[in-house]
Amino acid sequence: MLGLPLAGLMWLGGRVVREEDAAFQHRLRDLMTGQLGNVDRLVVTHFDGIARRLRSSTKLEAFDAETVRAAVRGEPLAQQMIVLDAQGKLEHPHLEEPLNQGEREFLAESRQMLLDGDLARAAGIAVGTRGRPPEAQETGTRAAQDQRPGSNQSDGWYVWYQGRGVQLIFWRRLDDGRVVAVAIERARWLADLIASLPDTIPENTGPENAGPENTAPDASGASGIGTDSARIRLVDSVGQTVYEWGRYQPEPSEVAFAEATVSQPLATWRLQAFVPQSLMSGADRSRWFQVISGIAAIGLTLLLVAAIFWRGYAQDMKNALQRVSFVNQVSHELKTPLTNIRMYADLLERDLSNLDEEAARRPLTRLQVILQESQRLSRLIGNVLTFARQQRCTLQLNPRPGFLDDIVRQTVQQFSPSLARLNLHVELDLKASSPVRVDPDAVEQILVNLIGNVEKYASNGRLLKIATRLHDRTSIITVEDRGPGIPKSERESVFQPFYRLSDRIEDAAGTGIGLAIVRELARLHGGDARIVDVECGSCFEVTLKSEPDRGVAPDALDRPHHRASDATATEGTKP
Amino acid sequence: MRVLLAEDDELTRKGLAEVLTTEGYEVIEAADGRSAIIAFDRQPPDFVCLDIMMPERSGFDVCRSIRQHDQDIPIIFISARSEEIDKVVGFELGADDFIVKPFGIREVVARIRAVTRRCYARRSEEPLQEFAMCDLRVVPSELRAWRGETAIDLSLRDVAMLAFFHQHRGCVLDRNVIFNHCWGEDYFPSSRTLDQHISQLRKRIETDPRNPQIIRTVHGAGYRFEG
């Protein structure tokens, strides 16, 4: 009853958590991408600075070798300077002039690139088709430009690849059409670039965090996610890590959580962000915690409500059981005086039957009441004791061979005075004539309860019909009345202890355990008690599994009950 | 036939004794377990009625003690404790029947008659052969009379009285003679006891109790069975 809503809540909670989780991952990815953007801006700023600086260092007075070499010496960033004339022809270092050590080394690496006119094209010089097309470049030399040929830009970056990696050349086109280009010392710009990158990942954009080391603005707006525990990696065009920072140590094979390309001139490089699992699942866990605590709160509330109802029910049960327990204790004590009342009433009845009929009539009628009431009291006590034994699980049967019909006749006989007083007509349809092994006391108790119920609740129907039959190894007893009947919905509940069809006080005669006992005794016999459909009133059907007692001839059976109840043959019968 | 009745509640004991006496038994009363054993040893009865909850010695104790002397004597337990365990213990101890309090005298009478039939069955000397009175066939060992297929339950005293009439068929029997034979000499009932008993008996055995054919009244003298 409580599990279903909780399971529903769990399912909903799970969905919410999964959606929250997806949203969180999305947000984290945005945040990390933002971080990568910031890094990229740092790179751009760094190269813009270099470009600015080189613009001034390339303002040359003349383009002879001496002047250029002086400029190279004056610019620490420069590895070498290249001057192309307006036709894209290499003016410096001039191949036909004597070269110094640096120029020779540079040319050994870049000769092909220079001869192909890639740089000239990149710088916007219309170069003839002399030389080989770019796609047929020599192995180990690949060219890339950041400017389209013929653009009007007066300076820019030229990127080319050589065995050691990316090589950067800053070019500037002069007014006279010459192009001055500076090949930058790779180790130098790389070191400067790395120095300009942060060594920690800023947590968020809060003003208190915007220290000098966290110059990068964080636009993501997410806070408290813990990006400082991530790792950002700068990867070159062949996937080699150039530089990485952040506390997290990703696995070698780990796939980047977010990735961005670096702007020009390092467009083939990538920035990768790695986020530890704990950052994602940590958030996950906190979501789960929230959801589970929410569900737990609702569950607790439900439990509390259930507990309040249960307490009420348990209190009722406890009271009822206490009542039974108490009555059980006093029942044995009640039995001795009750025995004497019954016995002396019987004796008195016997004495009265010897008197003049006319004189004895009134006392006899009154005595009948005493007898019936003491019998009723006996039955009540019997029920309570049986129920108490059932509660203690000590209820056992004591089956012996006997005749079902005899037990029915005897029990009905017991009730005959009160049935007559209630004007209830008794109809017997007894067809269980062969002996069976049942507990006669239990069967009598079953009948006593069923007949008692008819007396109590259905006497206005004016009919009590009891039928017996044997079917295979089953004895079937039906007790039928023409009273108000029992609604279909209540047909199982009435067999519950302390259950009543109506809680109105005036209807609440009895202890509320009668039908529970009927069912229990029937089940101990391997059968059951249930209510079957009839046109009018109600009909209780009791089945008892019983071995037909073939070993004993009917005549050999002792039938004291039958004889004792046989009105024609019993001593001391009522006139 | 002699019955030992052990029951600690005096009212119950007196009531049961009256029922048994009316049935025709000689009753020895005992108010506790110890005196029950003493009474049994002094004058062995034909069967025993034992309450279970008694002072001094419980009914179970008494039963065990009796069984040491007599394995077969019928024993009926009377108890307020209807718990099965009591029954099992009782039957294990060799109880023949149980009477659970509260009981009506009809139930007691029925059970006692059943036990009496068993007493007759176990007795070696058959006391009385069955005999006929008019259309009635009296079977003393069954405590029954039969009219055709109809069985009529009789008490021990009924049988004794019918047998007495049968033995003295044709004779007018004085009330005192009947009384001495059927009740015993040390019994002093009211003068009406015999008349009432015969009146009750007639209601059951006579076809027309107002015009009795079996036991006829001889005015001023007593009763007579014509034969």
Boltz contact constraints between the chains, C-beta under 6 A:
constraints:
  - contact:
      token1: [A, 332]
      token2: [B, 80]
      max_distance: 6.0
  - contact:
      token1: [A, 335]
      token2: [B, 80]
      max_distance: 6.0
  - contact:
      token1: [A, 335]
      token2: [B, 101]
      max_distance: 6.0
  - contact:
      token1: [A, 335]
      token2: [B, 102]
      max_distance: 6.0
  - contact:
      token1: [A, 336]
      token2: [B, 9]
      max_distance: 6.0
  - contact:
      token1: [A, 338]
      token2: [B, 102]
      max_distance: 6.0
  - contact:
      token1: [A, 339]
      token2: [B, 12]
      max_distance: 6.0
  - contact:
      token1: [A, 339]
      token2: [B, 101]
      max_distance: 6.0
  - contact:
      token1: [A, 339]
      token2: [B, 102]
      max_distance: 6.0
  - contact:
      token1: [A, 340]
      token2: [B, 11]
      max_distance: 6.0
  - contact:
      token1: [A, 340]
      token2: [B, 12]
      max_distance: 6.0
  - contact:
      token1: [A, 342]
      token2: [B, 102]
      max_distance: 6.0
  - contact:
      token1: [A, 342]
      token2: [B, 104]
      max_distance: 6.0
  - contact:
      token1: [A, 343]
      token2: [B, 15]
      max_distance: 6.0
  - contact:
      token1: [A, 343]
      token2: [B, 105]
      max_distance: 6.0
  - contact:
      token1: [A, 344]
      token2: [B, 15]
      max_distance: 6.0
  - contact:
      token1: [A, 346]
      token2: [B, 104]
      max_distance: 6.0
  - contact:
      token1: [A, 346]
      token2: [B, 105]
      max_distance: 6.0
  - contact:
      token1: [A, 354]
      token2: [B, 196]
      max_distance: 6.0
  - contact:
      token1: [A, 378]
      token2: [B, 102]
      max_distance: 6.0
  - contact:
      token1: [A, 396]
      token2: [B, 84]
      max_distance: 6.0
  - contact:
      token1: [A, 558]
      token2: [B, 114]
      max_distance: 6.0
  - contact:
      token1: [A, 560]
      token2: [B, 110]
      max_distance: 6.0
  - contact:
      token1: [A, 560]
      token2: [B, 111]
      max_distance: 6.0
  - contact:
      token1: [A, 560]
      token2: [B, 114]
      max_distance: 6.0
  - contact:
      token1: [A, 563]
      token2: [B, 153]
      max_distance: 6.0
  - contact:
      token1: [A, 564]
      token2: [B, 106]
      max_distance: 6.0
  - contact:
      token1: [A, 564]
      token2: [B, 110]
      max_distance: 6.0
  - contact:
      token1: [A, 569]
      token2: [B, 152]
      max_distance: 6.0
  - contact:
      token1: [A, 569]
      token2: [B, 153]
      max_distance: 6.0
